[in-house]
Amino acid sequence: MYSPYFNSATKLNSIQYKFLKNNKKLKSKKDISANPELLNNFFYISLAAYNVITKSAYNEEESISTRINNLTLIMTNLCNLKCKYCYAFGGEISSVIKNRANPIIKSTINIDSAQLAIRTLKPNNVLFFGMGEPTLTFDKIKQIIESCKDLNINYRIDTNGVYLKKREEIIKYFIDNKVKMQISYDGLDELTNKYRGSDKFDTSKEILKTLTEIKKYRHISDIAYVRITACNGIERKFIKVINNLKAMGFNKVRIEPIVISGRAKNFLSAKPNMHALVVNFAKALIFAKKNNFKITSNLLPAIGTNLLSCKTCSYIRGSSITLSLDNKFYACVDPVSELQIGKILNRGKININKTKLYKISKKRDISKFKQCSFCPVKCGGGCTKESYNNYGSFDKAGENRELCNYRKLVLYEYIKNLNYN
């Protein structure tokens, strides 16, 4: 039995099986108290029963958050690498300007705008991100953190881990200020150097030096995890990758398929055999679980709901927004002009159109998508922004059959390979 509410699969016991076979429904607290054996986290219950258990009434408007919990800061489009599959032409400003849906000429963030956004929105979490490498603006990162020390903020950074001459300074500062790192590394040295390589240095060696520096202060898993771009050559190496990352000190990895946009369009050979990747990815999930290793991914089936579809990110749900290099806010980590929902005004104030943010979120009603009607995954076609890139409309995300099919295949292979003994 698969439950999209909890994104989990379980083997039913005899009582649960009879309950489903008789088509009973839990409608009240009395029914629930009479069937306590059914109330485990993996049993597929009705939405009404779920709300009774959690003592909350379902409300469509309240299900979409308009409180900004997460703020992403696009720090720069400069980069010290030129990864072959970069979705954003990182390190090539002229290409960024020419090819992005919303061309951004500025190369680094406006520090005053970033500080204003944090102090006004008071987010719980701030992510330093970039269409390049954010640590190239390390001085600005320090300014932002130092100026907001009176606020209780959790900081995270998406980084390639290549710090060269500033390695010791950067790592010590991140450790002292509890800045968690998502480090881009493709699991094995040969894959990393093949796709993230540089003519000036050995990319893998530089990343390993960064990990060695982290270990002087903390256990790797306390402050960092890995982000893998699933590329050609990794399809049958997931077990090897997990063992390698565990040996390096990690206990978590995020695995994402290549997005064919930006520079990746010119390197289609980097795209893996997706069928082989998905089948082996499902096996890797089971291996990882047995070895206390966590995997997150856009390939995983999303938590089901009848309203919101873009489960792989919190932006389209309204709880996260991005401040980009142009002093504008977006309902996506990628500054797509159609998802602009606010800006920093000249008089030093912030204008965020929460009504527009709500309307964008409300459009993600997957009941409108015919391909989603009978699907247990309920992902609405995956990434809303990528569906826009593919189909020219955010409302056609449900037609994004490729990612839907891969997610369903992951689910099928995962359940098929589960060991219940």
N, C-alpha and C positions, 0 to 999 in steps of 0.2 A: 504494500500500500504506500503510495506516495502522497504526501501532504504539501501542497503549494503554500499553505499558511506558514509552515515551519521549515520549508525547503528540506524535508527529510523523508527517508524511506524506512519502513520497518516491516517486520513479519508479524501478521496479525495472530493473536491467540484465538482460541475457540470462541470465547465470549464475544470478542470484537467481530469475528467473522459472522456469528449468528445475528448480531446486532445489525450489521449491514445487510445481511441476507433477508431479514425481516423488514428492512427499510424503516426502522424506527427513527424518530427525530427527537432531539433534545430541544424542548421549547421553553422550559421554565427551570427555576431553581429546584423545584420539587423533582422534576425528571432527572436533573443532574445528581441530586443527592441519592436518588434511587439507583443510579448507575455509576458509582464512584470508580469502578474498575475501568471505565472507558476514558477517564480523564487523565491520560498521560500526554506528554508533550508531542507525541508523534501521531496521535489518533486524529483522523480527519473529521472534525466536527463542523457544524454549521456556523455561519457568521453570527447568527443570533445567539447561539449557545456560547460562542467565544466572547461576545460582548457581555453576556451575563456573568461569565467566569471572571472577566477582567473588570466588571462593574462599570462598564462604559457603554454609552449608547452610540451607535454609528451615526455619524453626521458627515455628509459629503464635504461641506465647506471646511469643517474642522480637520478633516483628514489630510488637507493640504496645508502645510505649515507656511506662514509668511513671516515667521521669526527667523532672522538670519543667524543660524547657529555656526556655520562654517564660512569663512572668508578666504578665498584664494587670491593671492597676489601674483600676477604675471610680472616677474622681476626683470626679464630681459629676453631679447631674441638673439643675443650673442651666444656663441658656444665654442668650447675648446675641442669639440669633436664634430665630425660630419657623418653621423651614422647613416648607413646606406638606406635604411628603411624609415628615416625620420618623417613623421607625418606633417611636420611644419617647416621644413627647410631650415632646421636649426643651424645657425652659423652663416647663413646666406641671406643677409637682410634684403638684397635686391630681389631675390626669389620670393621671400616672404611678402614683400610689397606687391609683386607682380601676380602672385597666385592665390593669396588668401582671399576669402570672401569679404573680409573687412580689413583692407590694407592698413598696417600700422607702421609708421615711419620711425617713430622714436625707438631707441635701442634699449633704454632702461626705464624703470618705473620712476614716477615723480614721488619723491620721498614725502613731501608735504601731503599729497593726496592719500598715500598709503596710511600715514599716521592719522589723518582726519577720518578715513574710513573705519579704522579700528576703534578710535575713540567714540565715534558716533554710533556705530552698529553694535559695539561691545560683543563681538562673537566669542564663543567658547573656544573655537579652534581657528588657527590661521595656518594656511599652507603656502609656503614659498614655492612657486612653480615657475615655468618659463617655456617659451617656444625656443628656448636655448638652455644654458646651464646657469641656474640661479646663483651659485656660489661665485660667479664672476662679478656679482654685485654684493659681495660679502660685507663691504663697509656699510651699504644701505641696510642689509639685513640686521647688522649690529645696531644701527641707529634706530630702526623700528623696534627691536626688542628692548633696548635700553630706555626708550621713551615711553614704553607701555608697561614698565615693571610694576606699576601700581595696580594693573589689571590682572585678573586670574585667567591667563590664556595658555592653551596648549599649542605648541608650535610643531610643525612638521615640514619637511623639505623633500621634494623629489629631485634627486641629484644623480649624476653619473659617477660620483666618487673620485673623479680625477682632479686633485687639488694641487699637485705639483709643489711649488715652493711655499705655498701657504698651508700645507697639510696640517702641520702641528698646531698652528694658530686656529684654524677652522675647527678641527676636531675638539680641541680643548674648549672652545667657546660653545660648541653644540652640546658637549657633555655637561658643562657648567650650567647651561640654560635649558637643559632637558629638551633639546630640539631633536625629535625623532626623525630618522632618515629612511627614505625609501631609495635604495641604491639600485641603479640600472646595471644589471649584469646578467648575461644570458646563460648562466648556470655552469658553463664550462669555458675554460680559457680559449679553446680553439674557436668556439662559436662567437664569443665576445670579440676576439681580435678580427674575426672574419667580417663582422657586420658593424662593429663599433671601432674598428682600428684607426690608427693615426700614423702618418708618415714620420711624426716627430718623436713618438714614444710608444712603448708597449702598453696598450690600454689595460689589459688584465693585470700586469705587474703593478701599475699605478693604483688600481682598485685594491689589490692585495696589500699594498703598502698602507692604504687608508684603513683597511680592516686591522692590520697590525697595530696601527696607531690607536684605534678605538680600544683594542684589548688592553692597552696600558691603563685604562681607566675603568672600563666596564665590560661585562659580558656582552658579546655582539647582539644577542637576542634581546637584551634589555633596551636597546636604543635604535636598532636597525633591522630592516628586513629587505628582501630582494624583489626587484621587479624584472621579470623576464619578458622580452618580446619573443613570442613563439615563432621562430624562423625556420627556414629550410635546413634540415639536419638535426632538429631536436625531436622529431616525431617519435622515435623509438629509444630515446635516451632519458626519459623522465625519471626513471628509477636511479640511474647514474647521477643525474642532476641533483635529486633530493639527497642522496648519500653525500655528494660533494658539498652541498650547502650545509648539511648537518656537521660535516667535518670542519667546515669553516667557522661554525658557531651559530648559524642561523636556525631558527625554528619556524620561520614563516616565509612564504613566497607568494607573490602575485604573478600570475601567468596570463598574458593577454595576446591574442592573435594580432598579426600585423594589420594596421589600418592602411589600405591602399590609397593614400593621398600624399600630398607633398612630394618629398624626394623619393618615397617608396614607389611612386608611379614609374620611375625610371629604373627600378631594380625589382621587377616582378619575380625574378629568380629567387628572391629572398622569401617569397611566400611558400609556406610548407604545404605538403599534401594534407589537406584539412581532414579528410576521412581518417587517415592513419593517425594524425595528431589527436583527434577527438577520441578514437577508440583507446589509444594508449594513455591519454589524459585520464579517462575514467578509471583505468587500472591504477594509475598513479595516485588517484584520490584515496583508494582503498589502502594502498601501501603507505601513504602518508599518515592516514588515520591510525594505522597499527603502530606507526613509529613516532606518534605524538608530534607530527609535523603538520602545520596548517597551510592549506592552499586556498587562495581566493582567486576568482577569475570572472571575466565577462562571459565565459563559456558555461559557467554553472547555471542551472535553472534558477530563475528568479522566484522570489516569494510572491505567491499569487494574490491578486486583489481584483476587484471589479472596477476599479477607478483609475489607478495610476499604472503606467506601463514601464517607465524607464527606471527599473529597479536597480540598475547597475551603478547609478549615481544619484546623489541627493539634490542635484541642482534643479532638475525639472520639477521636483516636488516642492521647491520654494524655500528650503531650509539652508541652501548654499548659493552663494553668488561669487562672481569673479570680478576683480578690479583689474583692468588691462592697462597697457601702456598709454592708451589714448584718454585716460581719466574717465572711462565709461564702465558701467557695470553690465554684466551678462549673466543670463540664467543657464550658463554652461561654462565648463572650464576652458572651452575654446571660444574666442571672441567672434562669434558669428553674428553679423549685423541684425538678422531677423530675431535674435534672442537678446537684444539689448534692452535692458529694463531700467536704466537710470544713468546718471552722470554726476560728476563733481562740478558744481556751478562756479562761475568766476568769483562770486562773493564768498567763496569758501564754505558753501553748504552742500549737502548731499540731497539729491532728488532721486528717490527710488519709487518707481511706479508699481506698488504692490498689487494694484488691480490687474495690471498687465501680467504680472508674475502669476497671479492666481488664474487668469484666463489661459495662459500658456500651459499651466499644470492641468487645468480642467479638461483641456483638449485631449489629454492622454487617456481618454476613456476607451479601454480596449474592447468594450462590448460593441463598439462601432466597427471593429475590424473583423471581417468575416473569417479570416484565417485563424483568429484567436478563439473563436466561439467554443470549439470542442477540445482545445489544447490544454493539457494540465499544467504546462509551464507558465503560461500567462505572463510573458515578457513583453508583449506588444511589439515584437520585432527588434528588440534590443535598443541600441543607442539611438535616441531621437535625432541627434545632430547628424549622425552618419546616415540615417534614413533620409534626412533632408538632402544630404549630398548625393545620395543614390536616386532619389525619386522626385526631388524638387518640392517636397511638401512634408511638414512635420506630421501631418495627419495620416500619412501613408506608412507610418512605421510598421504597422501590422503586416504590410506586404513584404517586409524584409525577410524573405523566406530562408535565405542562406543561414543566417545566424540562428533563426528559429529551429531549423532542421538540425544544426549542429548541437544546440542545447538539448533537443529531444534525444539525439543519439547519445550524448553524454549520459543522460538520465537512464536510457535503456541499457547501455553498457555497464553503468555503475550497478544497477539493480541486478543485472544478469550475473555479475561477478561477485556480488556480496556473499560473504561466507557467514552463514547464520550459526554455525556450530560453535 
